[in-house]
Amino acid sequence: MTPPHAAKTDRSALRELRAFERLLGELSAGFLGLGTERIDGAIEDALRRIVQALRIDRATLTQVSPLTGRIETTHSWAAGGLPAVPRIDSTAQAPWAVAMARAGRPVVFARLDELPPEADVDRRTYARIGLKSHVTMPMTLAGTLIGGLSFGAIRRERSWPQALLSRLRLLADVFAGVLARQHAEQQRQRALDFERLATRILGALLLGSAHDEGGIVGAGLRDLAGVLGADRVIFWERAPGGAAFTRTMFWYSADAPAAEQWLAAQLPWVAARLQAESIVHAATLETLPGEAEVDREWLRALGVRSLLVLPVAVGGELVGAFSIAAVRTACDWPDALLPGLRLLADVFAMLHVRRKAEARRHAAEAEAALWRERFAHIVRVHTVGEMSTALAHEITQPLGAIENYALAARRRVAADPPDTAKVAELLERIVGQAARAGDVVLRLRAMVKRHDPQLAPVDPGRVVRGCVDMLRGACEARDLQIEVRQAGALPLLPADEIHVQQVVLNLLRNAIEAMDDARPGAPRRIEVALDRAAGAVSVQVADHGPGIAGDDIERVFEPFRSTKAQGLGVGLAISRRLIEAHGGTLTAARRPGGGAVFSFTLPLANEADR
């Protein structure tokens, strides 16, 4: 027969377990969809609720630095009147517990004398800080230790039932997932901030004059260092023969001066990597290979902690290097930044070429066209990124239909006898849906693919309808309609189709976003009209949004002027440049009754068409 006090203890433990299970469910649900800016506060609140639910004294979350490997306390909550978590060097003062965590095993004791003999150093540390009972659940991600979730009792000892420990492990897994999501979102935001900054630098270089180039580059490098947490951002020009690299365009913080040049003999491993057109990426100097010992000592003498160097080549020849260095604190720049940094390196290479080619005036027009296409490509990639939700919607629908048709076909085949006629019909439907999904992917690839501008016969009506199809998901989400009116058959135009598509997409997306601020009762539609003008074809996009302020009719085409919180302010500027490069015009006007109208013209091919 169970003693009354034991039964009472069991009932109390069961109530505690049930209450903690409810809390675990609430915490797991609460973290779903939580914005990253609120995660830290939510973690602190969760630790408070855990301490109160388990009637313990302290809960702590520690994380392992991916750069140094140090274990650092990032979140903690203690019951009233108790001291904060003491700062200790866990590796030196709790080596057994650290080894257990790295092996993925929890540290659990109800009393200090339960610790094994090999945990003698840990026992003395715990006794010194007043810890009587303790649990640490390691947090791992893809087999790698990223931190630990700890719970401690200071005022009195307590036991840790196995059922409760299993729930605490689940809780540690929840926190690991939340931290991983927070880190990924922070990295994504950093990459987006960098992307916007890089686009602004490129746009300023494209639209600015040659004598403003130095100031644009200097300000851009300063802002780039701020986004990346770097102390030195330098473009190095390689001297003839490749023996030396000289600083030409640069920014560095006041307390982190850099050498004006370096010799291949001082950084032989780095120089060899650059010559092979390979990136040098070291989050810490300790991660450099053994053969880079000479480089490591020279970089250490300069105070460098983290280094990223990209080769800059023109026509297969190394002309320089683009380096980013951290001095005050180590940085591990994510690989997601590399494409954008490569693009900036390419731009610096183009600047190098342009300076060398200033005497060759006959190449100026071709060079300008190349810059225009490079920047137009950046804007297209940015546009596709902003349209990702709509594109995902367009892809998901045919894929879902394919899955349903395939399941139905499988059931028909399994019938006795098989319904082959129906299976054939379902397979035809699958083929149709696959073609629909393929069209979306082809349109997307065409948008982001770099190409040399080239004129070819283009059907303007087909281009407009294709752009409307690409934006169908965004319109459905906003309960909008796009009406296309075409005044009879239109002739083919000599144009670069990707550039025309880019202009139409930009005008349509601007109209869709303008409708977000439309007055109540305004028609939920956008009108697109195609017609023949004098020697040209005109395309007109009209919305029912708030319209354009009186002084802004022409200012909307100014670079970096945007009414959107996240807008780059270059879409209309580059659109006008693209249309003017075709010999056409792009204008803005107020729409009678409210709204805005953007119109562009493209000239016809020959006199017969005119």
NORNORKA-V739578 format. One record per pair of residues at least 4 apart in sequence whose ideal C-beta (glycine too) atoms are under 8 Angstrom apart, sorted by the first residue. I is the first residue (numbers start at 0). J is the second residue. D is the distance in whole Angstrom. If there is no record, write none. Layout:
# NORNORKA-V739578
i: <I I>
j: <J J>
d: <D D>
This chain:
# NORNORKA-V739578
i: <1 1 1 2 3 4 5 6 7 8 9 10 11 12 12 12 13 14 15 15 15 15 15 16 16 16 16 16 17 18 18 19 19 19 19 19 19 20 20 21 22 22 22 22 23 23 23 23 23 24 25 26 26 26 26 26 27 27 29 29 29 30 30 30 30 30 33 33 33 33 34 35 35 35 35 35 37 38 38 38 38 38 39 39 40 41 42 42 42 42 42 43 43 43 44 45 45 46 46 46 46 46 46 46 47 47 47 48 49 49 49 49 49 50 50 50 50 50 50 50 50 51 53 53 54 55 55 55 55 55 55 56 56 56 56 56 56 56 57 57 57 57 57 57 57 57 57 57 58 58 58 58 58 58 59 59 59 59 59 59 59 59 60 60 60 60 60 60 60 60 60 61 61 61 61 61 61 61 61 62 62 62 62 62 62 63 63 63 63 63 63 63 64 64 64 64 65 65 66 66 66 66 66 67 67 69 70 70 70 70 70 72 72 73 75 75 77 77 77 77 81 81 85 87 87 87 87 88 89 89 89 90 90 92 92 92 93 93 93 93 93 94 94 94 95 95 95 95 95 95 95 95 96 96 96 96 96 97 98 99 99 99 99 99 100 100 100 100 100 100 101 101 103 103 103 104 105 105 105 105 105 105 105 106 106 106 107 107 107 107 107 108 108 108 108 109 109 109 109 109 109 110 110 110 111 111 111 111 111 114 114 114 114 114 118 119 120 121 122 123 124 125 125 126 129 130 130 130 131 131 131 131 131 131 132 132 132 132 132 132 133 133 133 133 134 134 134 134 134 134 135 135 135 135 136 136 136 136 136 136 136 137 137 137 137 138 138 138 138 138 138 138 138 138 138 139 139 139 139 140 140 140 145 145 145 146 146 146 147 148 148 148 148 150 152 152 159 159 159 160 161 162 163 164 165 166 167 168 169 170 171 172 173 174 175 176 177 178 179 180 181 182 183 184 185 186 186 186 187 187 188 189 189 189 189 189 190 190 190 190 190 191 192 192 193 193 193 193 193 193 194 194 194 194 195 195 195 196 196 196 196 196 197 197 197 197 197 197 198 198 198 198 198 198 199 199 199 199 199 200 200 200 200 200 200 200 200 201 201 201 201 201 201 201 202 202 202 202 202 202 202 202 203 203 203 203 203 204 204 204 204 204 204 205 205 205 205 206 206 207 207 207 208 211 212 212 213 213 214 215 216 216 216 216 217 217 217 218 219 220 220 220 220 220 220 221 221 221 222 223 223 223 223 223 223 224 224 224 224 224 224 224 224 224 227 227 227 227 227 228 228 228 229 229 229 229 230 230 230 230 230 230 230 230 231 231 231 231 231 231 231 231 231 231 232 232 232 232 232 232 233 233 233 233 233 233 233 233 233 234 234 234 234 234 234 234 234 234 235 235 235 235 235 235 235 235 235 235 236 236 236 236 236 236 237 237 237 237 237 237 237 238 238 238 238 241 241 241 241 242 242 242 243 243 243 243 244 244 244 244 244 244 245 245 246 246 246 246 247 248 248 249 251 251 251 252 252 254 254 255 255 255 255 257 257 258 261 261 261 262 263 263 265 265 265 266 266 266 266 266 267 267 267 268 268 268 268 268 268 268 269 269 269 269 269 270 271 272 272 272 272 272 273 273 273 273 273 273 274 274 276 276 276 277 278 278 278 278 278 279 279 279 280 280 280 281 281 281 281 281 282 282 282 282 282 282 283 283 283 284 284 284 284 284 284 287 287 287 291 292 293 294 295 296 297 298 298 299 301 302 303 303 303 304 304 304 304 304 304 304 305 305 305 305 305 305 306 306 306 306 307 307 307 307 307 308 308 308 308 309 309 309 309 309 309 309 310 310 310 311 311 311 311 311 311 311 311 311 311 312 312 312 312 313 313 313 313 318 318 319 319 319 321 321 321 321 323 323 325 325 332 336 337 338 339 340 341 342 342 343 344 345 346 346 347 348 349 349 349 349 350 351 352 352 353 353 356 356 359 362 363 364 365 366 367 368 368 368 369 370 371 371 371 371 371 371 372 372 372 372 372 373 373 374 374 374 375 375 375 375 375 376 376 376 377 378 378 378 378 378 378 378 379 379 379 379 379 380 380 381 381 382 382 382 382 382 382 382 383 383 383 383 383 385 386 386 386 386 386 387 388 388 388 388 389 389 389 389 389 389 389 390 390 390 390 390 391 391 392 392 392 392 392 393 393 393 393 393 393 394 394 394 394 395 396 397 397 397 397 397 397 398 398 398 399 400 400 400 401 401 401 401 401 402 403 404 404 404 404 404 404 405 405 405 406 407 407 408 408 408 408 408 408 409 410 411 411 411 411 411 412 412 413 414 417 418 419 420 421 422 423 424 425 426 427 428 429 430 431 432 433 434 435 436 437 438 439 439 440 441 442 442 442 442 443 444 445 445 446 446 446 446 448 450 452 452 452 453 454 454 454 455 455 455 455 456 456 456 456 457 457 457 457 457 457 457 457 457 458 458 458 459 459 459 459 459 459 459 459 460 460 460 460 460 461 462 462 462 462 462 463 463 463 463 463 463 464 464 465 465 466 466 466 466 466 467 467 467 467 467 469 470 470 470 470 470 470 471 472 473 473 473 473 474 474 474 474 475 477 477 477 477 478 479 479 479 479 479 480 480 480 481 481 481 481 481 482 482 482 482 483 483 484 484 484 484 485 485 485 485 486 486 486 486 489 489 489 490 490 490 490 491 492 492 492 492 492 492 493 493 494 494 494 494 495 495 495 496 497 498 498 498 498 499 499 499 499 500 501 501 501 502 502 502 502 502 502 503 503 503 504 505 505 505 505 506 506 506 506 506 507 507 507 507 508 508 509 509 509 509 510 510 510 510 510 510 510 510 511 511 511 512 513 513 513 513 513 513 514 514 514 514 514 514 515 516 516 517 517 517 517 517 517 517 518 518 521 521 521 521 522 523 524 525 525 525 525 526 526 526 527 527 527 527 528 528 528 528 529 529 529 529 530 530 530 531 531 531 532 532 532 533 534 534 534 535 535 535 535 535 536 536 536 537 537 537 538 538 538 538 539 539 539 540 540 540 541 541 541 541 542 542 542 543 543 543 543 544 544 544 545 545 546 546 546 546 546 547 547 547 547 547 547 550 551 552 552 552 553 553 554 555 555 555 556 556 556 556 556 557 557 558 558 558 559 559 559 559 560 561 561 561 562 566 568 569 570 571 571 572 573 574 574 574 575 575 576 577 578 578 578 578 578 578 579 579 579 581 581 582 582 583 583 583 583 584 584 585 585 585 586 586 586 587 587 587 587 588 588 588 588 589 589 589 590 590 590 603 603 604 605>
j: <5 6 9 6 7 8 9 10 11 12 13 14 15 16 160 163 17 18 19 52 53 54 163 20 160 162 163 166 21 22 52 23 49 52 53 163 166 24 166 25 26 48 49 52 27 166 169 170 173 28 29 30 45 48 170 173 31 173 33 41 45 38 41 173 176 177 37 38 41 177 38 180 181 184 185 188 41 42 177 178 180 181 43 74 44 45 46 60 74 174 177 47 74 76 48 49 174 50 58 59 60 74 75 76 51 58 76 52 53 55 58 150 170 55 56 57 58 76 77 78 150 78 150 163 157 78 132 150 151 152 157 77 78 81 151 152 153 154 75 76 77 78 81 84 149 150 151 153 75 76 148 149 150 151 72 74 75 84 148 149 150 151 72 73 74 75 146 147 148 149 174 70 71 72 73 89 146 147 149 70 71 73 145 146 178 68 69 70 71 144 145 146 68 69 70 71 282 331 282 283 329 330 331 283 329 90 89 90 97 146 147 84 86 146 83 84 81 82 83 84 153 154 128 92 93 124 128 92 93 96 97 94 97 120 121 124 97 120 121 124 125 98 120 121 99 106 114 115 117 118 120 121 100 106 118 121 135 101 102 104 105 106 135 137 104 106 135 137 144 147 137 144 137 139 144 137 134 135 136 137 164 167 168 133 134 135 133 134 135 159 164 113 114 132 133 113 132 156 157 158 159 131 132 156 122 125 126 130 131 118 119 121 122 125 122 123 124 125 126 127 128 130 133 130 153 151 152 153 151 152 153 154 155 156 151 152 156 157 158 159 149 150 151 152 149 150 151 159 164 167 147 148 149 150 147 148 149 167 168 170 171 144 146 147 171 144 145 146 147 148 171 172 174 175 178 143 144 145 175 145 175 179 175 178 179 174 175 178 171 167 170 171 174 167 156 157 163 164 167 164 165 166 167 168 169 170 171 172 173 174 175 176 177 178 179 180 181 182 183 184 185 186 187 188 189 190 333 335 191 335 192 193 226 227 333 336 194 333 335 336 339 195 196 226 197 223 226 227 336 339 198 339 381 384 199 565 567 200 219 222 223 226 201 223 339 342 343 377 202 377 378 381 567 569 203 219 559 567 569 204 215 216 219 222 223 343 346 205 342 343 346 373 374 377 206 374 558 559 567 569 572 573 207 215 219 558 559 212 215 216 346 350 370 370 371 373 374 558 572 211 212 215 212 215 216 350 217 248 218 219 220 234 248 350 221 248 250 222 223 224 232 233 248 249 250 225 232 250 226 227 229 232 250 323 343 228 229 230 231 232 250 251 252 323 232 323 330 332 336 325 328 330 323 324 325 330 251 252 254 255 324 325 326 327 249 250 251 252 255 257 322 323 324 326 249 250 251 322 323 324 246 248 249 250 251 257 321 322 324 246 247 248 249 311 319 320 321 347 244 245 246 247 260 261 319 320 321 322 244 245 247 318 319 351 241 243 244 317 318 319 320 242 243 244 245 263 270 274 317 262 263 264 260 261 262 263 260 261 262 263 319 320 259 260 257 258 259 260 319 347 350 257 255 256 257 326 327 326 327 302 324 326 327 301 324 301 265 266 297 266 267 270 293 294 297 270 293 294 297 298 271 293 294 272 287 288 290 291 293 294 273 279 291 294 308 274 275 277 278 279 308 310 277 279 308 310 317 320 310 317 310 312 317 310 307 308 309 310 337 306 307 308 306 307 332 286 287 305 306 307 286 305 329 330 331 332 304 305 329 295 298 299 303 304 306 291 294 295 295 296 297 298 299 300 301 303 306 303 324 326 324 325 326 324 325 326 327 328 329 330 324 325 329 330 331 332 322 323 324 325 322 323 324 332 340 320 321 322 323 320 321 322 337 340 341 344 317 320 344 317 318 319 320 321 344 345 347 348 351 316 317 318 348 318 348 351 352 348 351 347 348 351 340 343 344 347 332 340 329 330 336 340 341 342 343 344 345 346 377 347 348 349 350 373 351 352 353 369 370 373 354 355 356 366 357 366 362 366 363 366 367 368 369 370 371 372 452 580 373 374 375 452 573 576 577 580 376 449 450 451 452 377 449 378 569 573 379 498 501 573 577 380 447 449 381 382 501 505 567 569 570 573 383 446 447 497 501 384 447 385 567 386 446 501 504 505 508 570 387 390 443 446 447 508 390 469 470 473 508 391 392 472 473 476 393 469 470 471 472 473 476 394 439 443 469 472 395 472 396 471 472 475 476 397 439 468 469 471 472 398 436 439 440 399 400 401 432 433 435 436 439 402 432 436 403 404 428 432 405 429 432 433 436 406 407 408 425 426 428 429 432 409 425 429 410 411 425 412 421 422 425 426 429 413 414 417 418 421 422 425 417 422 417 418 422 422 423 424 425 426 427 428 429 430 431 432 433 434 435 436 437 438 439 440 441 442 443 469 444 445 446 465 468 469 447 448 497 500 497 500 501 504 497 497 495 498 580 495 493 494 495 493 494 495 496 491 492 493 604 461 462 491 492 493 494 495 496 499 462 489 491 463 489 492 499 529 536 538 601 464 483 485 489 529 465 466 496 499 500 503 467 483 503 527 529 538 468 483 469 500 470 500 503 504 507 471 481 483 507 527 504 474 481 504 507 508 511 475 476 477 479 508 511 479 480 481 511 479 511 514 515 523 523 511 514 523 524 525 523 524 525 507 524 525 526 527 524 525 526 527 527 529 526 527 528 529 489 528 529 530 528 529 530 531 529 531 536 536 603 604 608 604 499 536 601 602 603 604 602 604 498 499 581 601 499 577 581 500 501 502 577 580 581 503 577 581 601 504 505 574 577 506 574 577 578 585 599 507 538 540 508 509 570 571 574 510 540 574 597 599 511 525 527 540 512 570 513 570 571 597 514 525 540 541 542 544 595 597 515 525 542 563 517 542 544 545 594 595 521 523 525 542 543 544 544 544 545 521 523 542 543 544 545 594 545 593 543 544 593 594 543 543 543 540 541 542 543 539 540 541 538 539 540 541 537 538 539 541 536 537 538 539 536 537 539 535 536 537 536 537 600 609 602 603 609 583 600 601 602 603 600 601 603 598 599 600 598 599 600 601 596 597 598 596 597 598 590 594 595 596 590 594 595 590 592 593 594 593 594 595 593 594 589 590 593 594 595 551 552 555 587 589 595 554 555 587 588 589 557 587 560 560 571 587 571 572 575 585 587 568 572 568 569 572 567 568 569 572 568 566 567 568 566 570 572 573 574 575 585 576 577 578 585 599 579 585 580 581 583 584 585 599 600 601 583 584 585 601 602 601 602 599 600 601 602 599 600 597 598 599 597 598 599 595 596 597 598 595 596 597 598 594 595 596 594 595 596 608 609 608 609>
d: <5 5 8 7 6 6 6 6 6 6 6 6 6 6 6 8 6 6 6 8 7 8 7 6 7 6 6 7 7 6 6 6 8 6 7 7 6 7 6 6 6 6 7 5 6 6 6 6 8 6 6 7 5 7 7 7 7 5 7 6 8 7 6 7 8 5 5 6 6 8 8 7 5 4 6 8 6 6 6 8 8 5 7 7 6 6 7 6 5 7 7 7 6 6 6 6 8 6 4 7 7 6 7 4 6 8 5 6 6 8 5 7 8 6 7 7 5 6 7 6 8 8 7 8 8 8 8 6 7 5 7 6 5 5 6 6 4 6 7 7 4 7 6 7 8 7 5 7 7 6 8 7 5 8 6 7 4 5 8 4 8 7 7 6 4 7 6 8 6 8 6 5 6 5 7 8 5 5 7 8 6 5 6 4 7 6 7 6 8 6 6 6 6 5 8 6 8 6 6 6 5 8 6 8 7 8 5 7 7 8 8 5 7 8 7 5 4 7 6 7 6 8 5 5 7 6 7 5 5 7 5 6 6 7 8 4 6 7 5 6 8 6 6 7 6 8 8 8 6 4 7 5 6 5 7 5 6 6 6 5 7 5 8 8 7 7 7 4 6 5 8 5 6 6 7 7 7 6 5 7 7 8 7 7 7 4 7 5 8 5 7 4 6 7 6 6 5 6 7 5 6 7 7 6 6 6 6 8 7 4 8 6 5 8 6 7 7 6 6 6 7 4 7 8 5 5 8 6 8 5 6 8 7 5 7 4 5 5 8 7 7 7 5 7 7 5 8 6 7 6 5 7 4 8 7 5 8 5 5 7 4 6 8 5 7 7 5 5 6 6 5 7 6 4 7 6 6 7 7 5 6 5 6 7 7 8 7 7 8 7 7 4 6 7 6 5 6 6 8 7 7 7 6 7 7 6 7 7 7 7 6 7 6 6 6 6 6 6 6 6 6 6 6 6 6 6 5 7 6 8 6 6 7 8 7 8 6 7 4 6 8 6 6 5 6 8 5 7 6 6 6 6 7 8 6 8 6 6 7 6 6 6 6 8 5 7 6 8 6 5 7 6 6 7 6 8 7 7 8 6 7 8 4 8 7 7 8 6 8 8 6 7 6 6 6 6 6 7 7 5 8 8 5 5 7 8 8 7 6 8 7 8 8 5 7 8 5 5 7 4 7 6 8 6 6 7 6 8 6 6 6 8 5 8 7 7 6 6 6 6 4 8 7 7 4 7 8 5 7 6 8 6 8 8 8 8 4 7 7 5 6 8 7 8 8 6 7 6 7 6 7 5 5 6 5 7 6 5 8 4 6 6 4 6 7 8 4 8 6 5 7 7 4 7 7 5 7 7 5 8 5 7 4 8 7 6 8 5 8 8 6 4 7 7 6 8 5 5 4 7 6 7 8 8 5 5 8 7 7 5 5 7 5 7 6 8 6 6 6 5 7 6 5 7 6 6 8 7 7 6 6 8 5 7 5 7 6 6 8 8 7 6 7 4 7 8 5 6 8 7 8 7 5 6 5 8 8 8 8 7 8 4 7 7 7 6 5 6 8 8 6 4 7 8 5 6 8 5 6 8 6 6 7 7 7 7 6 4 7 5 6 5 7 5 6 6 7 5 8 5 8 8 7 7 7 5 6 5 8 6 5 6 7 7 7 7 6 7 7 6 7 4 8 5 8 5 5 6 5 8 6 6 6 7 4 8 7 6 5 5 6 6 7 7 8 4 7 5 6 7 7 6 6 7 7 4 6 7 8 5 5 7 6 8 5 6 8 7 4 8 7 4 5 5 7 8 7 7 5 8 7 4 8 6 7 5 7 5 8 7 5 8 8 6 6 5 6 6 7 7 6 4 6 6 5 8 6 5 7 6 5 6 7 5 5 7 5 6 5 7 7 7 7 7 4 6 7 8 6 4 5 6 6 7 7 6 6 7 7 7 7 6 7 8 6 6 6 8 7 8 6 7 6 8 7 6 6 7 8 6 6 7 7 7 6 6 6 8 6 6 6 8 8 6 7 7 6 8 8 7 5 7 8 7 8 6 6 6 6 6 6 6 8 5 6 6 7 8 8 6 6 5 6 5 6 8 6 7 5 7 7 6 7 7 6 7 7 8 7 7 6 6 6 8 6 7 7 7 8 6 7 7 7 8 7 7 6 7 4 4 8 6 7 6 7 7 6 8 7 8 3 8 8 8 5 8 7 7 6 6 6 6 7 6 7 6 4 7 4 4 8 7 8 6 7 6 7 5 6 5 5 6 8 6 6 6 5 8 5 5 7 6 8 6 7 6 5 6 8 5 4 6 8 6 7 6 4 5 5 7 5 6 7 6 7 6 6 7 6 6 7 7 7 7 7 6 6 6 7 7 6 6 7 7 6 6 6 8 6 6 7 6 8 6 7 6 6 8 7 7 8 8 8 6 5 7 8 6 5 6 6 7 8 8 7 4 7 7 8 8 6 6 5 8 5 8 5 6 7 7 6 6 6 6 7 6 5 6 7 6 8 5 6 6 6 7 6 5 5 6 7 6 6 6 6 7 7 6 7 7 7 6 4 5 6 7 5 6 7 7 7 6 7 7 6 7 7 6 6 7 8 8 6 4 7 6 7 8 7 7 7 8 6 6 6 5 7 7 7 4 7 7 7 5 8 6 6 7 5 7 5 7 7 7 5 7 7 8 4 8 8 7 4 7 6 7 6 7 6 7 5 7 8 6 5 8 7 7 8 5 7 5 6 6 7 8 7 6 6 7 5 8 7 6 8 8 7 6 6 7 7 6 4 6 6 7 6 6 7 8 6 6 5 7 5 6 4 7 5 8 6 7 8 6 6 8 6 7 7 7 7 5 6 8 4 7 8 8 8 7 8 7 7 5 3 7 7 6 8 7 7 6 7 5 8 6 5 4 8 8 5 5 7 8 7 7 4 8 7 8 5 8 7 7 7 5 8 8 8 5 7 7 5 8 8 7 4 8 7 7 6 8 7 5 8 8 6 7 7 4 6 8 6 6 4 7 4 6 5 6 7 5 7 6 7 5 7 6 8 8 6 7 5 7 5 8 5 6 7 4 7 5 6 7 8 6 4 8 5 6 7 8 5 7 6 5 5 5 6 6 6 6 5 7 6 5 7 8 8 8 6 7 6 6 5 6 5 8 7 8 7 7 6 4 7 4 6 8 5 3 7 3 7 8 8 6 6 6 8 7 6 6 6 8 6 5 6 7 5 7 4 5 8 7 7 7 7 6 7 8 5 6 5 5 6 7 5 7 7 4 7 6 8 6 7 5 8 7 5 8 7 8 6 7 4 6 5 4 5 5 7>
